[in-house]
Amino acid sequence: MTAPTKKTVYFLTDPIEDGTRSWDDYKRNYEATFTAELMFPSVDHFEVMPWPHRIYLGKYQVGDNPEPQSISPAYATQMQVMINSLNDMPASTNKVTGSQGVSVLLGNSMMFQRFPTHQGYEDPQLSNFYGMALPLFKRGIPVDLVHMENLSYPEALQGTKVLIMSYANMKPFAASVHEKLAEWVKGGGVLVYYGRDTDAFQHVREWWNTGDNQYKTPLEHLLKLMNVPVTTNDASYTYGKGKVFITKVDPKELAMQPGRDEAFIQQIQQAYEGDAKAGTLRFKNSYQLDRGPYTLAAVMDEHPDKTPLTIPGPVIDLYDPSLPVLASKVVQPDQQAFVYRLKGISKKPQVLAAASRVYDFKVGSKFVSFLTKSPSQTNNVMRISLPKKPQTITVLHQKKALPFEQNWDEATHTLLLKFENFSEGVMVEIKY
């Protein structure tokens, strides 16, 4: 929505939903949402905790226990590690793994037209959109989104080889939308249109059926610009260097009826490989993205391939509150992963991951020191890269020594350090 405009967008990463649910449900959905939004590599601004009180002071169900509980120490630590990692999350030009260049067209009118039932026509839960996107997404194709309101920007369709659209769930706001689409097809783009065009909004009084325009549906106007005849049957046509596919099926049918998406997938594969000549449309059950030292990964459910994804190590598992170093991370179907890759990192002193924010980091010839802050009554865990094994470690809160746990990993030259958090700050000094 914002990429062609070069505007800055902030993503919300809130561990608690507005709806009252269980801690288990919150954790599962937080990890999924966190993984998904970090797979937009150009976004590096985040709103991390809009309502801290409902996280740290709220009480929610745990398992079968009818009594609401406060956040567990382990989940609080994990959440703080995740949030703190966003301070160092770089924007990236990397792409999510998968065949690039398949997009779905969106428009603001999709929300205007959203309704349970109108004059006998239904589009439950935006199924006309999901019918175009989910069959591809579930097969490991990173579907892009193109907003018709942005088509005036040259970057809007840059990189799109096959564009899928429907007017079953939205309508074009101006004739200029079709002019841009026709121009793109003429230059070699492949347009795939799905829809019966039978919803009542096809006939609202709008630009395509007023004045000099007397078209029964907005699609008829687009087809005329491309010299394509209006048809009631499935058909395909060439326009300029590009291709147009018309399929008289509402996209919702592909999502709401089991097995109905097979012909759709075959058609997109033909459009991508044969007509757009964009290479092989690769089907898989996972997604992965590298951003600096971080790797995000997810393995799809509802996929015939149940093979897990393996991320080679050594890596730090950032979804595990103990921050273990793993030889490899195995991601099962319906799971996500967030890891810090240790291969090739410098052995210079640096905090790689922590359930706190680090301030005033100082490095001497044989020591490092820093101040670290996080909410009181939570547990801190830190994974610190050092050139040598520590000789002495001092952890102070208001000049008083705090108990701590430590573990040195010689293979990766990283120190695992655990102690209690205090919002006023904890001073740490490590000599080696």
SULCOR-V337930 format. One record per residue. N is the residue number from 0. RES is the residue in one small letter. PHI is phi in whole degrees, -180 to 180 (* if undefined). BURIAL is + if it has 24 or more other ideal C-beta (glycine too) atoms within 12 Angstrom, else -. D_FIRST is the distance of its C-alpha to the first C-alpha in whole Angstrom. Layout:
n:N res:RES phi:PHI burial:BURIAL d_first:D_FIRST
n:N res:RES phi:PHI burial:BURIAL d_first:D_FIRST
//
This chain:
n:0 res:m phi:* burial:- d_first:0
n:1 res:t phi:-108 burial:- d_first:4
n:2 res:a phi:-54 burial:+ d_first:6
n:3 res:p phi:-67 burial:+ d_first:8
n:4 res:t phi:-84 burial:- d_first:8
n:5 res:k phi:65 burial:- d_first:10
n:6 res:k phi:-80 burial:- d_first:10
n:7 res:t phi:-88 burial:- d_first:11
n:8 res:v phi:-119 burial:- d_first:9
n:9 res:y phi:-106 burial:- d_first:12
n:10 res:f phi:-99 burial:+ d_first:13
n:11 res:l phi:-88 burial:- d_first:16
n:12 res:t phi:-122 burial:+ d_first:19
n:13 res:d phi:-108 burial:+ d_first:21
n:14 res:p phi:-69 burial:+ d_first:24
n:15 res:i phi:-122 burial:+ d_first:25
n:16 res:e phi:-87 burial:+ d_first:24
n:17 res:d phi:-66 burial:- d_first:24
n:18 res:g phi:-75 burial:- d_first:26
n:19 res:t phi:-78 burial:- d_first:30
n:20 res:r phi:-136 burial:- d_first:30
n:21 res:s phi:-92 burial:+ d_first:32
n:22 res:w phi:-60 burial:+ d_first:32
n:23 res:d phi:-62 burial:- d_first:32
n:24 res:d phi:-67 burial:- d_first:29
n:25 res:y phi:-59 burial:+ d_first:27
n:26 res:k phi:-62 burial:+ d_first:28
n:27 res:r phi:-60 burial:- d_first:27
n:28 res:n phi:-74 burial:- d_first:23
n:29 res:y phi:-65 burial:+ d_first:23
n:30 res:e phi:-63 burial:+ d_first:23
n:31 res:a phi:-65 burial:+ d_first:21
n:32 res:t phi:-66 burial:+ d_first:18
n:33 res:f phi:-59 burial:+ d_first:19
n:34 res:t phi:-63 burial:+ d_first:19
n:35 res:a phi:-62 burial:+ d_first:16
n:36 res:e phi:-72 burial:+ d_first:14
n:37 res:l phi:-74 burial:+ d_first:16
n:38 res:m phi:-82 burial:+ d_first:15
n:39 res:f phi:-98 burial:+ d_first:12
n:40 res:p phi:-68 burial:+ d_first:14
n:41 res:s phi:-84 burial:+ d_first:12
n:42 res:v phi:-98 burial:+ d_first:12
n:43 res:d phi:-135 burial:- d_first:16
n:44 res:h phi:-121 burial:- d_first:15
n:45 res:f phi:-141 burial:+ d_first:16
n:46 res:e phi:-101 burial:- d_first:18
n:47 res:v phi:-96 burial:+ d_first:21
n:48 res:m phi:-158 burial:+ d_first:23
n:49 res:p phi:-68 burial:- d_first:23
n:50 res:w phi:-132 burial:- d_first:26
n:51 res:p phi:-59 burial:- d_first:28
n:52 res:h phi:-63 burial:- d_first:31
n:53 res:r phi:-78 burial:- d_first:30
n:54 res:i phi:-86 burial:+ d_first:30
n:55 res:y phi:-88 burial:+ d_first:33
n:56 res:l phi:-110 burial:- d_first:35
n:57 res:g phi:-73 burial:+ d_first:34
n:58 res:k phi:-125 burial:- d_first:36
n:59 res:y phi:-139 burial:+ d_first:35
n:60 res:q phi:-70 burial:- d_first:37
n:61 res:v phi:-127 burial:- d_first:37
n:62 res:g phi:57 burial:- d_first:39
n:63 res:d phi:-92 burial:- d_first:41
n:64 res:n phi:-70 burial:- d_first:43
n:65 res:p phi:-72 burial:- d_first:42
n:66 res:e phi:-86 burial:- d_first:43
n:67 res:p phi:-59 burial:- d_first:39
n:68 res:q phi:-122 burial:- d_first:39
n:69 res:s phi:-74 burial:- d_first:37
n:70 res:i phi:-60 burial:+ d_first:35
n:71 res:s phi:-73 burial:+ d_first:37
n:72 res:p phi:-57 burial:+ d_first:38
n:73 res:a phi:-66 burial:- d_first:36
n:74 res:y phi:-70 burial:+ d_first:33
n:75 res:a phi:-61 burial:+ d_first:33
n:76 res:t phi:-64 burial:+ d_first:34
n:77 res:q phi:-58 burial:+ d_first:31
n:78 res:m phi:-60 burial:+ d_first:28
n:79 res:q phi:-70 burial:+ d_first:29
n:80 res:v phi:-62 burial:+ d_first:29
n:81 res:m phi:-62 burial:+ d_first:26
n:82 res:i phi:-63 burial:+ d_first:25
n:83 res:n phi:-65 burial:+ d_first:27
n:84 res:s phi:-63 burial:+ d_first:25
n:85 res:l phi:-67 burial:+ d_first:22
n:86 res:n phi:-63 burial:- d_first:24
n:87 res:d phi:-111 burial:+ d_first:24
n:88 res:m phi:-74 burial:+ d_first:21
n:89 res:p phi:-83 burial:- d_first:20
n:90 res:a phi:-67 burial:- d_first:17
n:91 res:s phi:-145 burial:- d_first:18
n:92 res:t phi:-95 burial:- d_first:17
n:93 res:n phi:-65 burial:- d_first:19
n:94 res:k phi:-110 burial:- d_first:17
n:95 res:v phi:-62 burial:+ d_first:18
n:96 res:t phi:-60 burial:+ d_first:21
n:97 res:g phi:133 burial:+ d_first:21
n:98 res:s phi:-69 burial:+ d_first:21
n:99 res:q phi:-91 burial:+ d_first:18
n:100 res:g phi:112 burial:+ d_first:16
n:101 res:v phi:-103 burial:+ d_first:16
n:102 res:s phi:-131 burial:+ d_first:13
n:103 res:v phi:-117 burial:+ d_first:12
n:104 res:l phi:-82 burial:+ d_first:11
n:105 res:l phi:-123 burial:+ d_first:9
n:106 res:g phi:-154 burial:+ d_first:10
n:107 res:n phi:-59 burial:- d_first:10
n:108 res:s phi:-67 burial:+ d_first:14
n:109 res:m phi:-61 burial:+ d_first:14
n:110 res:m phi:-80 burial:- d_first:14
n:111 res:f phi:-64 burial:- d_first:17
n:112 res:q phi:-89 burial:+ d_first:19
n:113 res:r phi:-69 burial:- d_first:19
n:114 res:f phi:-164 burial:- d_first:23
n:115 res:p phi:-67 burial:- d_first:25
n:116 res:t phi:-148 burial:- d_first:28
n:117 res:h phi:-142 burial:- d_first:28
n:118 res:q phi:50 burial:- d_first:31
n:119 res:g phi:86 burial:- d_first:31
n:120 res:y phi:-101 burial:+ d_first:28
n:121 res:e phi:-122 burial:+ d_first:26
n:122 res:d phi:-137 burial:+ d_first:23
n:123 res:p phi:-65 burial:- d_first:23
n:124 res:q phi:55 burial:- d_first:21
n:125 res:l phi:57 burial:+ d_first:18
n:126 res:s phi:-65 burial:+ d_first:20
n:127 res:n phi:-67 burial:+ d_first:19
n:128 res:f phi:-74 burial:+ d_first:16
n:129 res:y phi:-65 burial:+ d_first:17
n:130 res:g phi:-64 burial:+ d_first:20
n:131 res:m phi:-85 burial:+ d_first:18
n:132 res:a phi:-91 burial:+ d_first:16
n:133 res:l phi:-66 burial:+ d_first:19
n:134 res:p phi:-57 burial:+ d_first:22
n:135 res:l phi:-79 burial:+ d_first:20
n:136 res:f phi:-60 burial:+ d_first:19
n:137 res:k phi:-68 burial:+ d_first:22
n:138 res:r phi:-98 burial:+ d_first:24
n:139 res:g phi:85 burial:+ d_first:22
n:140 res:i phi:-99 burial:+ d_first:19
n:141 res:p phi:-74 burial:+ d_first:16
n:142 res:v phi:-65 burial:+ d_first:14
n:143 res:d phi:-93 burial:+ d_first:11
n:144 res:l phi:-120 burial:+ d_first:8
n:145 res:v phi:-118 burial:+ d_first:7
n:146 res:h phi:-94 burial:+ d_first:6
n:147 res:m phi:-61 burial:+ d_first:9
n:148 res:e phi:-66 burial:+ d_first:9
n:149 res:n phi:-103 burial:+ d_first:8
n:150 res:l phi:-65 burial:+ d_first:11
n:151 res:s phi:-73 burial:- d_first:13
n:152 res:y phi:-84 burial:- d_first:11
n:153 res:p phi:-58 burial:- d_first:14
n:154 res:e phi:-76 burial:- d_first:12
n:155 res:a phi:-58 burial:+ d_first:9
n:156 res:l phi:-106 burial:+ d_first:12
n:157 res:q phi:-65 burial:- d_first:14
n:158 res:g phi:91 burial:+ d_first:15
n:159 res:t phi:-82 burial:+ d_first:15
n:160 res:k phi:-101 burial:+ d_first:18
n:161 res:v phi:-128 burial:+ d_first:18
n:162 res:l phi:-112 burial:+ d_first:16
n:163 res:i phi:-105 burial:+ d_first:16
n:164 res:m phi:-149 burial:+ d_first:16
n:165 res:s phi:-155 burial:+ d_first:18
n:166 res:y phi:-108 burial:+ d_first:19
n:167 res:a phi:-73 burial:+ d_first:21
n:168 res:n phi:-127 burial:+ d_first:18
n:169 res:m phi:-160 burial:+ d_first:16
n:170 res:k phi:-138 burial:+ d_first:17
n:171 res:p phi:-73 burial:+ d_first:16
n:172 res:f phi:-81 burial:+ d_first:16
n:173 res:a phi:-160 burial:- d_first:18
n:174 res:a phi:-64 burial:+ d_first:20
n:175 res:s phi:-62 burial:- d_first:18
n:176 res:v phi:-59 burial:+ d_first:15
n:177 res:h phi:-71 burial:+ d_first:18
n:178 res:e phi:-62 burial:- d_first:20
n:179 res:k phi:-69 burial:+ d_first:17
n:180 res:l phi:-65 burial:+ d_first:17
n:181 res:a phi:-64 burial:+ d_first:21
n:182 res:e phi:-62 burial:+ d_first:21
n:183 res:w phi:-67 burial:+ d_first:19
n:184 res:v phi:-63 burial:+ d_first:21
n:185 res:k phi:-59 burial:- d_first:24
n:186 res:g phi:-82 burial:- d_first:23
n:187 res:g phi:127 burial:+ d_first:23
n:188 res:g phi:-75 burial:+ d_first:20
n:189 res:v phi:-115 burial:+ d_first:21
n:190 res:l phi:-108 burial:+ d_first:20
n:191 res:v phi:-118 burial:+ d_first:21
n:192 res:y phi:-108 burial:+ d_first:21
n:193 res:y phi:-121 burial:+ d_first:22
n:194 res:g phi:158 burial:+ d_first:23
n:195 res:r phi:-87 burial:+ d_first:27
n:196 res:d phi:57 burial:+ d_first:25
n:197 res:t phi:-115 burial:+ d_first:28
n:198 res:d phi:-74 burial:+ d_first:26
n:199 res:a phi:-64 burial:- d_first:27
n:200 res:f phi:-72 burial:+ d_first:24
n:201 res:q phi:-62 burial:+ d_first:25
n:202 res:h phi:-112 burial:- d_first:27
n:203 res:v phi:-64 burial:- d_first:26
n:204 res:r phi:-75 burial:- d_first:27
n:205 res:e phi:-144 burial:+ d_first:24
n:206 res:w phi:-61 burial:- d_first:24
n:207 res:w phi:-79 burial:+ d_first:25
n:208 res:n phi:-130 burial:- d_first:28
n:209 res:t phi:-130 burial:- d_first:29
n:210 res:g phi:63 burial:- d_first:31
n:211 res:d phi:-75 burial:- d_first:32
n:212 res:n phi:-95 burial:- d_first:29
n:213 res:q phi:-132 burial:- d_first:31
n:214 res:y phi:-106 burial:+ d_first:29
n:215 res:k phi:-68 burial:- d_first:29
n:216 res:t phi:-138 burial:+ d_first:26
n:217 res:p phi:-63 burial:+ d_first:23
n:218 res:l phi:-60 burial:+ d_first:23
n:219 res:e phi:-59 burial:+ d_first:26
n:220 res:h phi:-66 burial:+ d_first:25
n:221 res:l phi:-63 burial:+ d_first:23
n:222 res:l phi:-64 burial:+ d_first:26
n:223 res:k phi:-63 burial:- d_first:28
n:224 res:l phi:-62 burial:+ d_first:26
n:225 res:m phi:-102 burial:+ d_first:26
n:226 res:n phi:57 burial:- d_first:30
n:227 res:v phi:-107 burial:+ d_first:29
n:228 res:p phi:-71 burial:- d_first:32
n:229 res:v phi:-72 burial:- d_first:31
n:230 res:t phi:-138 burial:- d_first:32
n:231 res:t phi:-100 burial:- d_first:33
n:232 res:n phi:-115 burial:- d_first:33
n:233 res:d phi:-65 burial:- d_first:31
n:234 res:a phi:-160 burial:- d_first:31
n:235 res:s phi:-138 burial:+ d_first:29
n:236 res:y phi:-142 burial:+ d_first:30
n:237 res:t phi:-101 burial:- d_first:29
n:238 res:y phi:-136 burial:+ d_first:28
n:239 res:g phi:60 burial:- d_first:28
n:240 res:k phi:-91 burial:- d_first:27
n:241 res:g phi:-109 burial:+ d_first:25
n:242 res:k phi:-141 burial:+ d_first:25
n:243 res:v phi:-127 burial:+ d_first:25
n:244 res:f phi:-113 burial:+ d_first:25
n:245 res:i phi:-117 burial:+ d_first:26
n:246 res:t phi:-127 burial:+ d_first:27
n:247 res:k phi:-85 burial:- d_first:28
n:248 res:v phi:-138 burial:+ d_first:27
n:249 res:d phi:-71 burial:+ d_first:24
n:250 res:p phi:-56 burial:+ d_first:22
n:251 res:k phi:-59 burial:+ d_first:23
n:252 res:e phi:-65 burial:+ d_first:26
n:253 res:l phi:-73 burial:+ d_first:25
n:254 res:a phi:-98 burial:+ d_first:24
n:255 res:m phi:-92 burial:- d_first:27
n:256 res:q phi:-119 burial:- d_first:30
n:257 res:p phi:-57 burial:- d_first:31
n:258 res:g phi:79 burial:- d_first:31
n:259 res:r phi:-78 burial:- d_first:29
n:260 res:d phi:-92 burial:+ d_first:27
n:261 res:e phi:-63 burial:- d_first:29
n:262 res:a phi:-65 burial:- d_first:29
n:263 res:f phi:-61 burial:+ d_first:26
n:264 res:i phi:-63 burial:+ d_first:25
n:265 res:q phi:-62 burial:- d_first:28
n:266 res:q phi:-67 burial:+ d_first:27
n:267 res:i phi:-66 burial:+ d_first:23
n:268 res:q phi:-63 burial:+ d_first:26
n:269 res:q phi:-64 burial:- d_first:28
n:270 res:a phi:-64 burial:+ d_first:25
n:271 res:y phi:-74 burial:+ d_first:24
n:272 res:e phi:-83 burial:- d_first:27
n:273 res:g phi:-87 burial:- d_first:29
n:274 res:d phi:-90 burial:+ d_first:27
n:275 res:a phi:-82 burial:+ d_first:24
n:276 res:k phi:51 burial:- d_first:27
n:277 res:a phi:-95 burial:+ d_first:24
n:278 res:g phi:102 burial:- d_first:27
n:279 res:t phi:-82 burial:- d_first:27
n:280 res:l phi:-82 burial:+ d_first:25
n:281 res:r phi:-92 burial:- d_first:26
n:282 res:f phi:-98 burial:+ d_first:26
n:283 res:k phi:-158 burial:+ d_first:26
n:284 res:n phi:-115 burial:+ d_first:26
n:285 res:s phi:-146 burial:+ d_first:24
n:286 res:y phi:-131 burial:+ d_first:22
n:287 res:q phi:-150 burial:+ d_first:22
n:288 res:l phi:-147 burial:+ d_first:21
n:289 res:d phi:-102 burial:+ d_first:23
n:290 res:r phi:-129 burial:+ d_first:21
n:291 res:g phi:59 burial:- d_first:24
n:292 res:p phi:-82 burial:+ d_first:27
n:293 res:y phi:-93 burial:+ d_first:25
n:294 res:t phi:-127 burial:+ d_first:24
n:295 res:l phi:-107 burial:+ d_first:22
n:296 res:a phi:-150 burial:+ d_first:23
n:297 res:a phi:-149 burial:+ d_first:23
n:298 res:v phi:-116 burial:+ d_first:26
n:299 res:m phi:-74 burial:+ d_first:25
n:300 res:d phi:-91 burial:- d_first:27
n:301 res:e phi:53 burial:- d_first:28
n:302 res:h phi:-131 burial:+ d_first:29
n:303 res:p phi:-65 burial:- d_first:32
n:304 res:d phi:-86 burial:- d_first:32
n:305 res:k phi:-99 burial:- d_first:33
n:306 res:t phi:-69 burial:- d_first:34
n:307 res:p phi:-72 burial:- d_first:32
n:308 res:l phi:-98 burial:+ d_first:30
n:309 res:t phi:-113 burial:- d_first:32
n:310 res:i phi:-99 burial:+ d_first:31
n:311 res:p phi:-66 burial:- d_first:34
n:312 res:g phi:-104 burial:+ d_first:35
n:313 res:p phi:-77 burial:+ d_first:36
n:314 res:v phi:-138 burial:+ d_first:34
n:315 res:i phi:-96 burial:+ d_first:33
n:316 res:d phi:-84 burial:+ d_first:32
n:317 res:l phi:-84 burial:+ d_first:29
n:318 res:y phi:-95 burial:+ d_first:29
n:319 res:d phi:-110 burial:+ d_first:33
n:320 res:p phi:-64 burial:+ d_first:34
n:321 res:s phi:-92 burial:+ d_first:37
n:322 res:l phi:47 burial:+ d_first:35
n:323 res:p phi:-72 burial:+ d_first:37
n:324 res:v phi:-91 burial:+ d_first:38
n:325 res:l phi:-112 burial:+ d_first:37
n:326 res:a phi:-66 burial:- d_first:39
n:327 res:s phi:-162 burial:- d_first:36
n:328 res:k phi:-112 burial:+ d_first:33
n:329 res:v phi:-103 burial:- d_first:33
n:330 res:v phi:-111 burial:+ d_first:30
n:331 res:q phi:-86 burial:- d_first:31
n:332 res:p phi:-54 burial:- d_first:29
n:333 res:d phi:69 burial:- d_first:27
n:334 res:q phi:-127 burial:+ d_first:27
n:335 res:q phi:-125 burial:+ d_first:25
n:336 res:a phi:-142 burial:+ d_first:26
n:337 res:f phi:-141 burial:+ d_first:25
n:338 res:v phi:-132 burial:+ d_first:28
n:339 res:y phi:-110 burial:+ d_first:29
n:340 res:r phi:-80 burial:+ d_first:31
n:341 res:l phi:-100 burial:+ d_first:34
n:342 res:k phi:-63 burial:- d_first:35
n:343 res:g phi:83 burial:- d_first:36
n:344 res:i phi:-75 burial:+ d_first:35
n:345 res:s phi:-69 burial:- d_first:38
n:346 res:k phi:-87 burial:- d_first:40
n:347 res:k phi:-65 burial:- d_first:40
n:348 res:p phi:-62 burial:+ d_first:40
n:349 res:q phi:-165 burial:+ d_first:36
n:350 res:v phi:-86 burial:+ d_first:35
n:351 res:l phi:-88 burial:+ d_first:33
n:352 res:a phi:-156 burial:+ d_first:32
n:353 res:a phi:-163 burial:+ d_first:33
n:354 res:a phi:-93 burial:+ d_first:33
n:355 res:s phi:-162 burial:+ d_first:33
n:356 res:r phi:-100 burial:+ d_first:32
n:357 res:v phi:-102 burial:+ d_first:34
n:358 res:y phi:-126 burial:- d_first:35
n:359 res:d phi:52 burial:- d_first:38
n:360 res:f phi:-76 burial:+ d_first:38
n:361 res:k phi:-119 burial:- d_first:42
n:362 res:v phi:-126 burial:- d_first:43
n:363 res:g phi:-109 burial:- d_first:47
n:364 res:s phi:-66 burial:- d_first:49
n:365 res:k phi:-137 burial:- d_first:50
n:366 res:f phi:-156 burial:- d_first:47
n:367 res:v phi:-134 burial:+ d_first:44
n:368 res:s phi:-145 burial:+ d_first:43
n:369 res:f phi:-165 burial:+ d_first:40
n:370 res:l phi:-107 burial:+ d_first:40
n:371 res:t phi:-131 burial:+ d_first:37
n:372 res:k phi:-128 burial:+ d_first:36
n:373 res:s phi:-165 burial:+ d_first:34
n:374 res:p phi:-55 burial:+ d_first:35
n:375 res:s phi:-62 burial:- d_first:39
n:376 res:q phi:66 burial:- d_first:40
n:377 res:t phi:-125 burial:+ d_first:38
n:378 res:n phi:-103 burial:+ d_first:39
n:379 res:n phi:-95 burial:+ d_first:38
n:380 res:v phi:-136 burial:+ d_first:37
n:381 res:m phi:-135 burial:+ d_first:37
n:382 res:r phi:-117 burial:+ d_first:37
n:383 res:i phi:-119 burial:+ d_first:38
n:384 res:s phi:-86 burial:+ d_first:39
n:385 res:l phi:-138 burial:+ d_first:42
n:386 res:p phi:-72 burial:- d_first:45
n:387 res:k phi:-142 burial:- d_first:48
n:388 res:k phi:-66 burial:- d_first:49
n:389 res:p phi:-62 burial:+ d_first:49
n:390 res:q phi:-95 burial:- d_first:52
n:391 res:t phi:-140 burial:- d_first:52
n:392 res:i phi:-132 burial:+ d_first:49
n:393 res:t phi:-121 burial:+ d_first:49
n:394 res:v phi:-125 burial:+ d_first:47
n:395 res:l phi:-126 burial:+ d_first:48
n:396 res:h phi:-121 burial:+ d_first:46
n:397 res:q phi:50 burial:- d_first:48
n:398 res:k phi:68 burial:- d_first:51
n:399 res:k phi:-109 burial:- d_first:51
n:400 res:a phi:-67 burial:- d_first:51
n:401 res:l phi:-107 burial:+ d_first:49
n:402 res:p phi:-68 burial:- d_first:49
n:403 res:f phi:-150 burial:+ d_first:47
n:404 res:e phi:-117 burial:- d_first:46
n:405 res:q phi:-139 burial:+ d_first:46
n:406 res:n phi:-153 burial:- d_first:46
n:407 res:w phi:-100 burial:+ d_first:46
n:408 res:d phi:-107 burial:+ d_first:44
n:409 res:e phi:-66 burial:- d_first:46
n:410 res:a phi:-62 burial:- d_first:44
n:411 res:t phi:-110 burial:+ d_first:41
n:412 res:h phi:54 burial:+ d_first:43
n:413 res:t phi:-124 burial:+ d_first:41
n:414 res:l phi:-106 burial:+ d_first:42
n:415 res:l phi:-96 burial:+ d_first:41
n:416 res:l phi:-128 burial:+ d_first:42
n:417 res:k phi:-129 burial:+ d_first:42
n:418 res:f phi:-164 burial:+ d_first:43
n:419 res:e phi:-77 burial:+ d_first:42
n:420 res:n phi:-84 burial:+ d_first:39
n:421 res:f phi:-140 burial:+ d_first:40
n:422 res:s phi:-66 burial:- d_first:38
n:423 res:e phi:-70 burial:- d_first:40
n:424 res:g phi:117 burial:+ d_first:40
n:425 res:v phi:-126 burial:+ d_first:42
n:426 res:m phi:-90 burial:+ d_first:44
n:427 res:v phi:-126 burial:+ d_first:44
n:428 res:e phi:-131 burial:+ d_first:46
n:429 res:i phi:-124 burial:+ d_first:47
n:430 res:k phi:-110 burial:- d_first:50
n:431 res:y phi:-141 burial:+ d_first:50
//
